[in-house]
Amino acid sequence: MEYLFSAFPHSVSIEMALTELEEIGLGKQQILAVPLQMKEKGAALMDQSYHTDGKSMVDLAAAFGAVFMLLGSIYGLHLYLGPVLWGLFGLLAGIFLGLAVNFLYKKKKGISMRKRSGREMDVVLLIHCPRGQTEKVQQILLANGACGVGRLKRDSGLS
């Protein structure tokens, strides 16, 4: 007996694969389908030191804040409240402008703040089949959209 493992995105193709497997003689007792609960990945406000995805909301805001603070300090020498206060005003204006630009860009591009990243597998199939059928089962799984198939050979003497 052998075990075949495969991962599928949740779609109609997994139902078609299960139907074909039942047609070649595999019973429902030999097929185990496990739906996975995927973790939603939201865009973080700030990247962490041990995990960075490059999609931080603060990057552009920090850059705009630094530039506007510099400009506020430079031109604040000639304005009424002085360079320190105009530097702080520039910092706050730059941060808000950077956050607004980043938010509007993501909204225009349709990038959700809670978007899942990449192609993720939603269903894992475990199939317990006789050695003579493993090639046929593997072909059925791959033909119906499995992203990959793993094989585990078990000797009949082991439990």
N, C-alpha and C positions, 0 to 999 in steps of 0.2 A: 504494500500500500504506500501511496505517496500523498503528500500534501502540496497543494498549489495555492500560493498567495497572489493576489492581484489587487491593484488599487484603481479605482474608477472615479471620475467626476460624476456627481449625481445627475443622471440624465436618463433618457429612454434607452440608451444603448445598454445599460446594465440590465434592464428588464429583458431586452432581447437576448442578451447573453445567458441569463438565467433560464429563459424559455428553451433555448437551444440545448443547454446542458441537461435539462429535464427530458428533452426529446431523445438524447442519446443514451438515456438509461440511468442517469444519476438522480437519486431520490432527494427529497428535501432534507432528509437526515444527513446527507453527505455534503450539503452546502450551507455555509454559515456566512451571512452578510451582516457586517457591522457598520452602521452609519457613524461617522465621526462628528463630534461637535468641535467646530473650528473656533479658534480664538480670534475675535475681531481685533484688527490692528488699527488703532486710531493714530492720527498724526500727533506726535507729541509736541508740546509747546517748546520744550528744550530737549536736546539730545543728552543722554546720560554718558558718563565716562566709560562704562563697560559695554554700552550698546548704542550704536549710532546708525541711523538709516539715511541720513542726509536730507531729510525732509522736515527739518525743524522750522517752526514758525518764527523763531527769534533771529535767525541769521540775517535776513534782510533788514529787520528792524534795528539790529545792533549796528549794521553798516550805515544805514541812513542816520541813526542817532549820532554816531561819531562824526559824520560829515557835517550835519547840521549844527552840532555843538561847536565844531571848529569854526564854521562860518559865523555862528552867533558870537563866539569869542572875538573873532577878528573884527567884525563890523560893530560889535558892542563897545569897542574903544571910542567910537565916535557918537554913540547913542546915549540917551539920557540915563538909563539904569546901570550902565557899565557892562564890562565883558563877562563877569561871573553870572549875573542874572540872565543876560542874553544867551550865554552858553547853555544854561539850564533850560531856557525856553527852546533853544534849538535842539537840545537833546530830546526833550519831550515831544516836540513837533516831529522830529525824525523818527522816533520810535512809533508814534501813531501813524505816520505816513507809511513806514515800512510794513507795519501790520496790515494796514488797509490795502496796500498794493498786493501783498502776499495773499490776503483773503480774496480780493477781487480776481486775481490771476487764477487761483484754485477754483473759484466759482465759475469763471468763464471757461476753463478747460474741463469742467465737470469732474474735478477730482474731489471725491468725498473725503471728509475728515475721518470716516470710519470704513475706509475701503480695505478690502482684503488684498494682500499682496501676492502677485504671482498666480500660477495655476496650482490650486490646492486640491488634494484628493478628499472626497467626501465619503466614500464607501470603500471598505476593504472586504474582499471575498476570500474565504478560506474553504478550499474544496478538498475533500478526502476522496481520492479516486484510486481504482486499481491501476497497476503498472501498465497495463495494455492500453489504457485510455488517456494517459497523461499527455501524449503528443496532440491528440485530437482536442482535448480540453484546452490545452495551451493555445492552439490555433483559433479556437472559438473565442477565447478571451481576448486575444490580440486583435482579431478581426472586428470585435465589437467595441473597440475603443479603450481597452485597458492600457494604462501607461507603462505597465511592466508586469512581469510574471516571475515569481520566485518559486523554487521547487525545493522541497524537503523530503529526502528519501528516509523511510523508516523500515528497519528490519522487522519481520513478523515475530521474532522472538522477544522483542522489547515491547513493553506496554507504554 
